[in-house]
C-alpha cells in the first residue's frame, strides 16, 4: 500500500481494485485492495466521494501488443464532450506513446475495476486528469525499467521517447512492443515514485492537435451508437407508458395488437414502487419483428389506467403555486445581517423587486433512449447508450433478481445525453422484456414522442429577488427566494424545497459584496419526474440573478460591466463553506477549490473585451452580459442581438470566456462552449414543456422547439482564460451554459428597453 493508499484507507465504497498480468501485454489478473470505513474518517471530496473513486493502475488501463500498438481503456462513455479521446490522450502523453500507435477501447460497466464511470456533473477531466497522468507515468517507467534490465544499465541512463526506450550512452533503442512482456512482470511504481512530466514536455496535453478518435467514423456514418446495435434474431419493442406520473395500469386488452402483422408478444412492465427513482414508469411492451410493427401494435392496445394525485397537474395553475410560495417567507438557507430591517428603512425608490420564470425543459437528445438486452442461461447482457453504466447494471440486476456479476453492460457512443441518460429506466425496460423472451435479443426503442413526454424534466422555477439600494447604487441588502420542485422527489415523493446541492448551484453561493444577505427556498411538490439537466439549477438561478444585476445597474445609471465588477469587488479567495454557506461546493474540497473572485473578474473582462463592450450600435441592436460560477469553473458571456419591428430576436454574435483551470484539450473545450451557446439561445428564445391534466402537451420538435441552424448565431468567439496546470481542474461540459440565456435577455433590453423576466422569449412585446 503506497502513501496515497494509506491516505485513502477510509474509502468504504471502494470494494475491489483488480490488477495483474496476462500474455504479452500489460493486462489484468485478480489482485485487489479493500478499504474499510472508520467512524472518525475525514469528509471525502471530489472523486473520493464518488462510488468507485479513482483507479490509477496502468495494468488496468494500458495494454501493449507485440506490434507496439498501445490499447488504452476509455472507462467513461462518449456523448460529445471528447472524454473518450481526452483521457486516453493524457495517458498517451505521459507514457510517451505515439498517438498514431494508440487505439482506444471502451470499458464495460465495472467501477470496482476502473473507478467511477458516471459521466455526469462535468467531472471526467476534473476527477481523472491526475489519475490518468499517473497511469501514463507508471507505464512509461515500467517500460524504461524493463529496457534498463535487458541492457544491464542503470535506469537513470534510459529514457522513453515516442514509443521507444533509448539508452543515452550507446544509442540503443527498443520499441514498446518488444518491452511489453518484461514490463508487465514488474511491480507498478507507487505514486510517490511516479515521475510526472513537466508542462514543457507535453506533446498532446493543451495542444489541440489530437482529433477525436471517433471523428472520422462519425463523419462517415460508421460510428456505433446505442441505436446501431444489431444481432441475429433480434426483435424490437416499444412501451405504452402512462401519460401521467404515478398512474397505474388497471387492465389492458391486447387482442387487436396481436393481430397486427409482425407483433410477437405483449409484456407487462411493472410500475415503480414508492418513489420513481430510475425505475420504469410501468405499462405494456409490444414486441415485434420490426419497430414499425411494434408501434402499430402499441396503437392497437386497449389500456385502462387508474387515477393519480398528479392527474390535475396544470402548468398555469402550478405557476401560481410557485409564485405564491416565492412571495411568502420561505426556509432560510443563508442569512447575514438583517435584510428585513434594511428593506424597511429604505425609501420606495430604493427598493427593487423582480420575479423571474423559467419553464420546464426536456433534454431532447438527438438519439432517444435505447437499449438492447439478451437474457440467457442465467445471465443478462446489455448494449446501450448510458451515462452511468454501473447504475444501469445495478438496477438491471435487482429487477431481474440476478447477482450483479451475472449482468454485463456495454456502451456505444451516446447521441447526446445532457443528464437524461444517467437514468436507466429504459435499460431496465429492455431487460424485463428480454427476460420474458429468454435467448432472444430485444432492442427496446423510445420514439421522439416517448422521449419528450416521459422525460426526467428540468424543473420549472420561479425566482423572487429584492434589493435595497444604498447611496452608491450598490445593494445594501439582497433577498433571493428560489422556488422549484426538487430532484430529491425522485427518491422521496414527499420531498419539497431545493436541496443543499441544488441551492449550491448559483443561489446560496453568490460572492457579492453585500452586507445583508438572505437566501430562502420555498416548498412545492413535484408532479413529474425531475432530473439533472445540463448545468441543472444553475440555469434558473443564473437567469434570475444575472438579469437582476443588470436591472440594478440600469437603476443606478451605471454601465452593466462596471457595476458587476464593483459588486464583485477586488480579487479574493472565499472559502465556500465558511464565507458563502455552501457546504457542497460541487463535492470539492473548499480549501482546494475556493471561490476566486479574481478569476470571475477575468472571464468578465475577457468576454466583454472580445465583444467590444461599450461600442456604438445601430438602432435595434444591443449587447448583454452575464456570468456565473458552476462546477468549479468560471464563465462569462456577451451576446449581441438585433430585434426587428415585429419583435423577432436574432442573435448576431456570442463571446464566451471560460476559466476551467488546465486546458487539457482546448479544441474540445471550445466545442462545448459553442454547443452551450446554441443550447442556451434555444432555452432563452423557444424551448418550453407544459402540462395539462398531468400530461405533457408537447410531443416532438414541431411543438418542443430547439434552436435550428438558420437561427444559430453566425459568430461565436471563445476565449480561454488562465491556463495553469497547477490550478485544480474544473468542469467544462456544463459551465458555459448558465450565462447564455440571461445574456440574451440583457441584450434584448439594451436593444429595445423591454425587460424580459419570463422564458422563453419567442417574441419581444413592446409597450
C-alpha positions in Angstrom: 0.0 0.0 0.0 1.5 3.3 -1.1 1.2 6.7 0.6 -1.9 7.6 -1.3 -3.5 4.2 -0.4 -2.9 4.9 3.3 -4.4 8.4 3.0 -7.5 6.9 1.4 -7.8 4.0 3.8 -11.3 5.1 4.8 -12.9 4.8 1.4 -15.6 2.2 2.1 -17.2 2.4 -1.3 -14.1 1.0 -2.9 -14.7 -2.6 -2.9 -12.1 -4.1 -5.1 -9.4 -2.9 -7.5 -8.0 -5.5 -9.8 -4.6 -5.5 -11.5 -2.3 -8.1 -13.0 -0.5 -9.6 -16.0 -1.7 -11.7 -18.9 0.2 -12.9 -22.0 2.5 -10.5 -23.8 0.6 -7.4 -22.7 0.1 -5.1 -19.8 -3.2 -6.5 -18.8 -5.2 -7.7 -15.8 -5.3 -10.5 -13.3 -7.1 -10.8 -10.0 -5.3 -8.8 -7.3 -7.2 -6.5 -5.0 -7.2 -3.9 -2.2 -10.1 -3.4 0.2 -10.7 -0.3 2.4 -12.9 -0.2 5.4 -14.6 2.9 6.7 -13.9 4.2 10.2 -16.2 6.3 12.3 -13.7 9.1 12.6 -12.8 9.2 8.9 -12.5 12.7 7.3 -15.1 14.0 4.9 -14.4 12.9 1.4 -14.2 15.3 -1.5 -14.1 15.1 -5.3 -13.6 11.7 -6.9 -13.1 10.1 -3.4 -16.7 10.9 -2.6 -18.0 9.2 -5.7 -18.9 5.4 -6.0 -15.8 3.6 -7.2 -13.4 6.6 -6.6 -10.4 6.6 -8.9 -8.0 3.9 -10.1 -4.6 4.8 -11.4 -3.1 1.3 -12.2 -1.5 1.0 -15.6 -2.2 -2.7 -15.6 -5.9 -1.9 -15.7 -5.9 0.8 -18.3 -3.0 0.0 -20.7 -2.0 -3.0 -22.8 0.7 -3.2 -25.5 0.7 -5.7 -28.3 4.0 -7.2 -29.6 3.4 -5.0 -32.7 3.8 -2.0 -30.5 0.1 -0.9 -30.7 -0.9 0.6 -27.4 -4.5 0.0 -26.3 -5.8 2.4 -23.7 -9.1 1.8 -21.9 -11.7 4.6 -22.0 -13.6 3.9 -18.8 -16.1 6.8 -19.3 -18.5 6.9 -22.2 -18.5 9.5 -25.0 -21.5 11.8 -25.5 -19.8 14.7 -27.4 -17.5 16.0 -24.7 -14.5 14.2 -26.2 -13.7 12.3 -23.0 -13.2 9.1 -24.9 -10.3 10.9 -26.6 -9.1 13.3 -23.9 -8.5 10.9 -21.1 -6.6 8.3 -23.2 -4.7 11.3 -24.7 -3.4 12.2 -21.2 -2.2 8.6 -20.7 -0.5 8.6 -24.0 1.3 11.9 -23.4 2.6 10.8 -20.0 3.8 7.4 -21.4 5.4 8.9 -24.5 3.2 6.9 -26.8 2.8 7.9 -30.5 -0.8 8.8 -31.0 -0.9 7.1 -34.3 0.1 3.9 -32.5 -2.7 4.2 -30.0 -6.1 2.6 -30.1 -9.0 3.3 -27.6 -11.1 0.5 -26.2 -14.4 1.2 -24.4 -14.7 -0.3 -21.0 -17.8 -2.2 -19.9 -19.5 -1.3 -16.6 -17.2 -2.1 -13.8 -16.5 0.6 -11.2 -14.6 -1.8 -8.9 -12.1 -2.2 -11.7 -12.0 1.2 -13.4 -13.2 3.7 -10.8 -16.2 5.9 -11.1 -17.9 5.7 -14.6 -20.8 8.2 -14.2 -20.5 10.8 -16.9 -22.4 13.5 -15.0 -21.5 16.7 -13.2 -18.7 17.8 -15.5 -16.3 15.5 -13.5 -14.4 13.4 -16.1 -11.3 15.5 -16.5 -11.8 17.2 -13.1 -11.5 13.8 -11.3 -9.4 11.8 -13.7 -6.8 14.2 -15.1 -4.2 13.4 -12.4 -5.1 9.6 -12.1 -4.6 9.3 -15.9 -1.4 11.2 -15.8 -0.2 8.7 -13.1 -1.3 5.8 -15.2 0.8 7.0 -18.1 3.8 7.9 -16.0 3.8 4.5 -14.3 3.6 2.7 -17.7 6.5 4.8 -19.0 8.6 4.0 -16.0 7.9 0.3 -16.2 8.9 0.2 -19.9 12.1 2.1 -19.0 12.9 -0.3 -16.2 12.4 -3.3 -18.5 14.8 -1.8 -21.1 17.4 -1.0 -18.4 17.2 -4.5 -17.1 17.6 -6.0 -20.5 20.7 -3.9 -21.3 22.1 -4.2 -17.8 22.4 -0.4 -17.3 21.1 1.9 -14.6 17.5 3.0 -15.3 18.7 6.6 -15.0 20.6 6.2 -18.3 17.4 5.3 -20.3 14.5 7.4 -21.4 11.2 6.8 -23.2 10.9 8.9 -26.3 7.9 8.5 -28.7 7.2 4.8 -28.5 10.8 3.7 -27.8 13.2 3.5 -24.9 16.6 4.9 -25.7 19.9 4.3 -23.9 21.6 7.7 -23.9 25.2 6.4 -23.7 25.1 3.8 -26.6 22.1 5.0 -28.6 20.4 1.6 -28.4 16.7 1.6 -28.8 13.8 -0.8 -28.0 10.3 -0.4 -29.1 7.4 -0.6 -26.7 6.2 -3.9 -28.3 9.5 -5.6 -27.6 9.4 -4.5 -24.0 5.7 -5.2 -23.1 6.2 -8.7 -21.8 9.0 -7.8 -19.5 7.4 -4.6 -18.3 4.2 -6.4 -17.4 6.1 -8.6 -14.9 7.4 -5.6 -13.0 5.9 -4.0 -9.9 3.8 -0.9 -10.5 5.7 2.1 -9.1 4.0 3.6 -6.1 2.5 7.0 -6.5 5.3 8.7 -4.6 7.8 7.4 -7.1 6.0 8.2 -10.3 7.7 10.9 -12.3 5.2 13.2 -14.0 6.2 15.2 -17.0 6.9 18.9 -16.8 4.4 21.1 -18.6 7.1 22.0 -21.2 7.4 18.3 -22.1 3.8 17.7 -23.1 3.2 16.7 -26.6 -0.6 16.4 -26.7 -2.0 18.0 -23.5 -3.1 21.5 -24.1 -2.1 21.4 -27.8 -5.4 20.9 -29.7 -3.6 18.6 -32.1 -5.3 15.3 -31.3 -8.6 14.7 -33.2 -11.4 12.8 -31.6 -10.8 9.1 -32.0 -14.3 8.6 -33.5 -14.4 11.7 -35.7 -13.8 10.0 -39.0 -16.3 7.2 -38.2 -18.9 9.8 -37.1 -18.4 11.8 -40.3 -18.8 8.7 -42.5 -21.8 7.4 -40.6 -19.8 4.4 -39.3 -19.7 5.2 -35.6 -21.7 2.9 -33.4 -24.3 4.4 -31.1 -26.7 2.6 -28.9 -29.3 2.7 -31.6 -27.0 0.9 -34.0 -26.9 -2.4 -32.2 -27.9 -5.3 -34.4 -27.8 -9.0 -33.7 -29.1 -12.1 -35.4 -32.7 -12.9 -34.5 -33.2 -9.6 -32.8 -36.7 -8.4 -32.1 -37.9 -4.9 -31.4 -40.0 -3.4 -28.6 -41.8 -0.2 -27.7 -43.7 0.5 -24.5 -47.1 2.1 -23.9 -46.5 4.1 -20.7 -48.8 6.1 -18.5 -49.1 9.7 -19.6 -49.2 11.0 -16.0 -46.8 10.3 -13.2 -48.0 7.7 -10.7 -50.8 6.4 -12.9 -51.1 2.6 -12.6 -52.3 0.2 -15.3 -55.6 -1.2 -14.3 -56.1 -3.6 -17.2 -55.4 -4.0 -20.9 -56.7 -5.9 -23.9 -54.1 -6.8 -26.4 -56.2 -8.8 -28.9 -56.1 -6.2 -31.6 -52.4 -5.6 -31.0 -51.6 -9.2 -31.5 -53.4 -9.1 -34.8 -51.0 -6.5 -36.2 -48.7 -8.3 -38.7 -45.2 -8.8 -37.1 -46.3 -8.4 -33.5 -44.9 -11.3 -31.4 -45.6 -10.7 -27.8 -47.0 -8.4 -25.1 -45.1 -7.9 -21.9 -46.5 -6.0 -18.9 -43.9 -3.7 -17.3 -44.4 -3.3 -13.6 -44.7 0.2 -12.2 -42.1 1.5 -9.7 -42.9 1.2 -6.0 -42.7 4.2 -3.8 -40.6 6.9 -5.5 -39.8 6.7 -9.2 -36.0 6.9 -8.9 -34.6 5.3 -12.1 -37.2 2.6 -12.4 -39.7 2.2 -15.3 -43.0 4.1 -15.2 -44.8 0.8 -16.0 -47.1 -0.1 -18.9 -47.1 -2.7 -21.7 -44.3 -3.5 -24.1 -45.2 -4.6 -27.6 -42.6 -6.9 -29.1 -42.4 -7.3 -32.9 -40.2 -8.2 -35.8 -39.6 -4.5 -36.5 -40.1 -1.2 -34.8 -43.0 -0.1 -37.2 -45.0 -3.2 -36.3 -44.3 -2.7 -32.6 -45.5 0.9 -32.8 -48.6 -0.1 -34.8 -49.3 -2.8 -32.2 -49.0 -0.2 -29.4 -51.6 2.0 -31.1 -54.0 -1.0 -31.1 -53.7 -1.7 -27.4 -56.8 -1.1 -25.2 -55.5 0.3 -21.9 -57.3 1.3 -18.8 -55.4 3.4 -16.3 -56.2 4.3 -12.7 -56.1 7.8 -11.4 -53.2 9.6 -9.8 -52.7 12.6 -7.5 -50.8 14.2 -10.4 -53.7 14.0 -12.9 -54.8 17.6 -12.0 -51.3 19.0 -12.7 -51.6 22.0 -14.9 -48.7 24.3 -15.8 -50.6 27.6 -15.5 -52.1 26.8 -12.1 -48.8 25.4 -10.9 -47.1 28.6 -11.8 -49.4 30.4 -9.5 -48.4 27.9 -6.8 -44.8 28.7 -7.4 -45.4 32.5 -7.3 -47.4 32.3 -4.1 -44.5 30.4 -2.4 -42.0 32.8 -3.9 -43.8 35.8 -2.5 -44.1 34.5 1.1 -41.3 33.9 3.6 -39.5 30.6 3.0 -36.9 28.5 4.6 -33.7 30.5 5.3 -30.6 28.8 4.0 -28.2 31.7 4.3 -28.7 34.7 6.5 -26.2 37.5 7.1 -27.0 40.9 8.7 -30.7 42.0 8.8 -32.3 42.1 5.3 -35.7 42.9 6.6 -34.6 45.9 8.7 -32.6 47.4 5.8 -35.6 46.9 3.5 -38.0 48.6 5.9 -35.7 51.6 6.3 -35.2 52.0 2.5 -37.2 54.6 0.6 -39.6 53.2 -2.0 -37.3 54.4 -4.8 -34.5 52.4 -3.3 -36.5 49.1 -3.3 -36.1 46.9 -6.3 -38.2 43.8 -6.7 -38.2 41.4 -9.6 -39.6 37.9 -10.3 -38.4 35.5 -13.0 -40.0 32.4 -14.5 -38.2 29.5 -16.2 -40.4 26.8 -17.6 -39.9 23.0 -17.6 -37.4 21.8 -20.2 -36.8 18.5 -21.9 -33.4 17.0 -22.7 -34.4 16.1 -26.3 -31.1 14.4 -27.1 -30.7 13.6 -30.8 -30.6 9.9 -30.0 -33.6 8.9 -27.9 -33.1 6.3 -25.2 -32.5 2.8 -26.5 -31.2 -0.4 -25.1 -30.7 -4.0 -26.4 -30.8 -6.9 -23.9 -30.2 -10.6 -24.1 -31.2 -12.8 -21.2 -29.8 -16.3 -21.5 -28.5 -19.1 -19.2 -29.0 -17.0 -16.0 -27.1 -14.0 -17.4 -28.1 -10.7 -18.9 -26.1 -8.7 -21.5 -27.0 -5.1 -22.2 -25.8 -2.9 -25.1 -26.9 0.7 -24.7 -26.1 4.4 -24.5 -25.8 5.2 -20.8 -24.0 8.0 -19.0 -23.9 5.8 -15.9 -23.4 2.2 -16.9 -22.7 0.9 -13.4 -26.0 2.2 -12.0 -27.7 0.6 -15.1 -26.1 -2.7 -14.2 -27.2 -2.5 -10.6 -30.8 -1.6 -11.5 -31.0 -4.5 -14.0 -29.5 -7.0 -11.6 -32.1 -6.0 -9.0 -35.0 -6.0 -11.5 -34.1 -9.5 -12.8 -33.1 -10.9 -9.4 -29.6 -11.7 -10.7 -26.3 -11.3 -8.9 -24.5 -8.2 -10.3 -21.7 -10.3 -11.7 -24.2 -12.0 -14.0 -25.1 -8.7 -15.7 -22.8 -7.0 -18.3 -23.4 -3.5 -19.6 -21.6 -2.3 -22.7 -22.0 1.2 -24.1 -21.6 2.7 -27.6 -21.4 6.3 -28.3 -24.2 8.5 -26.9 -26.1 10.7 -29.4 -26.4 13.3 -26.7 -27.3 12.9 -23.0 -27.4 16.2 -21.0 -28.1 14.2 -17.9 -31.1 12.2 -19.2 -29.1 9.0 -20.0 -27.8 8.7 -16.5 -31.2 7.5 -15.5 -31.6 3.9 -16.6 -35.3 3.3 -16.7 -35.2 2.4 -20.4 -32.4 -0.1 -19.8 -34.4 -1.9 -17.1 -37.4 -2.0 -19.5 -35.3 -3.7 -22.1 -34.0 -6.2 -19.6 -37.5 -7.1 -18.3 -38.8 -7.7 -21.9 -35.7 -9.8 -22.7 -36.4 -11.8 -19.5 -39.8 -12.7 -20.9 -38.1 -13.9 -24.2 -35.1 -15.8 -23.0 -32.4 -16.4 -25.6 -33.8 -13.7 -27.9 -32.1 -10.3 -28.2 -34.5 -7.4 -27.7 -33.9 -3.9 -28.8 -36.2 -1.5 -26.9 -36.6 1.8 -28.6 -38.1 5.1 -27.4 -39.6 7.3 -30.1 -39.1 11.0 -30.0 -42.7 11.3 -28.6 -41.7 8.8 -25.8 -38.6 10.8 -25.0 -40.3 14.2 -24.7 -43.4 13.0 -22.9 -41.7 10.7 -20.4 -38.6 12.6 -19.7 -36.8 13.4 -16.4 -37.5 17.1 -16.9 -35.5 20.1 -15.9 -37.6 21.7 -13.2 -39.8 24.7 -13.6 -38.8 27.6 -11.3 -39.9 31.0 -10.0 -37.1 33.2 -8.7 -38.0 36.2 -6.5 -35.4 38.8 -5.8 -35.4 42.0 -3.7 -32.7 44.6 -3.1 -32.5 47.8 -1.1 -30.1 50.2 -2.9 -27.5 52.2 -1.0 -26.0 55.6 -1.6 -23.6 54.4 -4.3 -26.2 52.5 -6.2 -25.0 49.1 -4.9 -27.3 47.0 -2.9 -27.3 47.2 0.9 -29.5 44.1 1.1 -30.2 41.1 -1.2 -33.1 38.7 -0.8 -33.3 35.7 -3.2 -36.2 33.3 -2.7 -35.9 30.4 -5.1 -38.9 28.0 -5.6 -38.8 24.9 -7.7 -39.6 21.2 -7.3 -36.6 19.2 -6.2 -34.7 16.3 -7.8 -34.9 14.7 -4.3 -38.5 13.9 -5.2 -37.2 11.1 -7.4 -36.2 9.3 -4.3 -38.7 10.6 -1.8 -42.1 11.5 -3.3 -42.8 13.8 -0.3 -39.6 15.8 -0.7 -40.1 19.6 -1.1 -37.7 22.5 -1.2 -34.4 22.7 -3.0 -31.6 20.6 -1.6 -28.2 21.9 -0.5 -26.8 20.6 -3.7 -29.4 22.5 -5.8 -29.0 25.7 -3.7 -25.3 25.5 -4.2 -25.8 26.0 -7.9 -25.7 29.7 -8.0 -28.2 30.7 -5.3 -26.7 30.3 -1.9 -23.1 30.8 -3.1 -23.3 34.3 -4.5 -20.0 36.1 -3.8 -21.1 39.8 -4.0 -20.0 42.4 -1.5 -23.4 43.0 0.1 -23.6 43.4 3.9 -27.1 42.0 4.3 -28.0 38.7 2.5 -30.8 36.3 2.9 -31.4 33.3 0.7 -34.6 31.3 1.0 -36.3 28.3 -0.6 -40.0 27.6 -0.8 -41.7 24.2 -0.6 -43.6 23.0 -3.6 -44.4 19.4 -4.6 -43.2 17.7 -7.8 -45.8 16.4 -10.3 -43.4 15.0 -12.9 -40.1 13.2 -12.8 -37.4 15.8 -12.2 -33.8 15.1 -13.2 -30.5 16.7 -13.7 -30.2 18.6 -16.9 -27.1 20.2 -18.4 -26.0 22.7 -15.6 -29.1 21.8 -13.6 -30.3 24.6 -11.2 -27.6 26.9 -12.3 -29.9 27.7 -15.2 -32.8 29.3 -13.3 -30.5 30.8 -10.6 -28.2 32.4 -13.2 -31.1 33.6 -15.3 -32.6 35.4 -12.3 -29.5 36.8 -10.6 -27.8 37.9 -13.8 -30.9 39.7 -15.1 -31.4 41.2 -11.7 -27.9 42.6 -11.5 -28.5 44.2 -15.0 -31.7 45.7 -13.6 -29.8 47.1 -10.6 -27.1 48.6 -12.9 -29.7 50.3 -15.0 -31.5 51.7 -11.9 -28.2 53.1 -10.7 -27.5 54.6 -14.1 -24.2 52.7 -14.4 -22.6 50.6 -17.1 -23.5 46.9 -16.5 -20.0 45.6 -16.8 -18.5 48.1 -14.4 -21.4 47.7 -12.0 -20.9 43.9 -11.9 -17.2 44.3 -11.2 -17.9 46.8 -8.4 -20.5 44.4 -7.0 -18.0 41.5 -7.1 -15.2 43.6 -5.6 -11.5 43.1 -5.6 -9.9 39.7 -6.3 -10.1 37.5 -3.2 -10.5 33.8 -2.4 -13.5 32.8 -0.5 -14.0 29.6 1.4 -17.4 28.4 0.0 -18.4 26.7 3.3 -17.3 29.5 5.6 -17.9 32.6 3.6 -20.9 31.5 1.4 -22.8 29.0 3.5 -22.2 26.4 0.7 -21.1 23.1 2.3 -21.4 21.3 -1.0 -19.2 23.2 -3.5 -19.7 20.6 -6.2 -18.4 18.0 -3.8 -14.9 19.5 -3.9 -12.6 20.5 -1.0 -13.3 24.2 -0.2 -9.6 24.7 0.6 -8.5 23.3 -2.8 -11.4 24.9 -4.7 -12.1 28.3 -3.1 -14.4 30.7 -4.9 -11.9 33.0 -6.6 -13.5 36.3 -7.4 -10.4 37.3 -9.4 -11.0 34.5 -11.8 -14.6 35.6 -12.1 -13.5 39.2 -12.9 -11.0 37.8 -15.5 -13.7 36.0 -17.5 -15.9 39.1 -17.5 -13.1 41.2 -18.8 -12.3 38.6 -21.5 -15.8 38.2 -22.7 -16.5 42.0 -22.8 -13.2 42.7 -24.5 -13.9 40.1 -27.2 -17.3 41.6 -27.8 -16.1 45.2 -28.0 -18.1 46.2 -25.0 -19.1 49.9 -25.0 -19.0 50.3 -28.8 -21.8 52.2 -30.5 -24.5 50.0 -32.0 -27.2 50.7 -34.6 -30.8 51.1 -33.5 -32.4 47.8 -32.5 -29.2 46.2 -31.5 -27.9 45.5 -28.0 -25.1 43.8 -26.1 -25.9 41.8 -23.0 -23.6 40.4 -20.3 -24.0 37.6 -17.8 -21.5 35.4 -15.8 -21.6 32.5 -13.4 -19.6 30.1 -11.3 -20.6 26.5 -11.8 -18.9 23.1 -11.5 -15.9 25.0 -10.0 -15.4 26.8 -13.3 -15.9 30.5 -14.1 -17.8 31.6 -17.2 -19.0 34.9 -18.8 -20.9 35.5 -21.9 -21.7 38.6 -24.0 -24.5 38.3 -26.6 -25.3 40.7 -29.4 -28.9 40.7 -30.6 -31.0 42.5 -33.2 -34.7 43.0 -32.6 -36.8 43.9 -35.6 -40.0 46.0 -35.6 -42.1 42.8 -35.2 -40.2 41.9 -32.0 -38.3 39.0 -33.6 -34.9 38.4 -32.0 -31.9 37.5 -34.0 -28.6 36.6 -32.2 -25.8 38.1 -34.2 -22.7 37.1 -32.1 -21.7 35.4 -28.9 -18.5 36.0 -27.0 -17.8 33.3 -24.3 -15.0 33.3 -21.8 -14.2 30.3 -19.7 -11.7 29.6 -16.9 -11.7 25.9 -16.2 -8.1 25.6 -14.9 -5.9 23.3 -17.0 -7.0 23.3 -20.6 -6.2 19.7 -21.4 -7.9 19.5 -24.8 -8.7 23.1 -25.9 -10.5 22.1 -29.1 -13.0 20.1 -27.1 -13.4 22.9 -24.6 -14.2 25.3 -27.4 -16.7 22.9 -28.9 -18.5 22.6 -25.6 -18.7 26.4 -25.3 -20.1 26.6 -28.8 -22.6 23.9 -28.1 -23.7 25.7 -24.9 -24.2 28.9 -26.9 -26.6 27.2 -29.2 -28.4 25.3 -26.5 -28.6 28.4 -24.3 -30.1 30.6 -27.0 -32.7 27.9 -27.6 -33.6 27.9 -23.9 -33.9 31.7 -24.0 -36.0 32.0 -27.1 -38.1 28.9 -27.7 -37.9 25.8 -25.5 -40.8 25.0 -23.1 -42.6 22.0 -21.8 -46.1 22.4 -20.3 -48.6 20.1 -18.7 -52.4 19.8 -18.9 -54.2 17.3 -16.6 -50.9 15.8 -15.7 -49.8 15.1 -19.2 -47.0 16.7 -21.2 -48.6 18.8 -24.0 -45.6 18.7 -26.3 -44.7 15.6 -28.4 -42.0 16.3 -30.9 -39.8 19.1 -32.3 -42.7 20.8 -34.0 -44.0 21.9 -30.6 -41.0 21.5 -28.4 -38.7 23.8 -30.2 -34.9 23.7 -30.1 -32.6 26.2 -31.9 -32.4 25.4 -35.6 -29.4 26.0 -37.8 -30.9 29.1 -39.5 -31.4 30.8 -36.1 -28.0 29.9 -34.7 -25.5 32.8 -34.3 -23.3 33.3 -37.3 -20.4 34.3 -35.0 -19.3 32.5 -31.8 -16.0 33.6 -30.3 -14.5 31.6 -27.5 -11.9 32.9 -25.1 -10.0 30.6 -22.8 -8.6 32.2 -19.7 -5.9 31.3 -17.1 -4.5 28.0 -18.4 -2.4 27.0 -15.4 -1.7 23.3 -14.9 -1.1 23.8 -11.2 -4.7 25.0 -10.8 -7.1 22.2 -9.9 -9.2 21.3 -13.0 -12.8 22.4 -13.2 -15.7 21.3 -15.3 -16.3 22.1 -19.0 -19.4 20.4 -20.3 -21.9 22.4 -18.2 -20.4 25.7 -17.0 -20.7 27.7 -20.3 -24.5 27.2 -20.4 -25.9 29.2 -17.5 -24.9 32.7 -18.6 -26.2 32.4 -22.1 -30.0 32.9 -21.6 -29.6 35.9 -19.2 -27.0 37.5 -21.6 -29.6 37.2 -24.4 -32.3 38.8 -22.3 -30.0 41.6 -21.1 -29.1 42.2 -24.8 -32.8 42.4 -25.7 -33.2 45.1 -23.0 -30.2 47.0 -24.4 -31.7 46.9 -27.8 -35.3 47.7 -27.0 -35.7 48.9 -23.4 -38.0 45.9 -22.8 -37.2 43.9 -19.8 -37.5 40.1 -20.1 -38.4 38.1 -17.0 -40.2 35.1 -18.4 -38.7 32.4 -20.6 -39.0 31.6 -23.4 -39.0 35.0 -25.1 -40.3 33.9 -28.5 -41.2 37.5 -29.4 -40.4 40.8 -27.7 -43.6 42.6 -26.9 -43.1 46.4 -27.0 -45.4 48.5 -24.9 
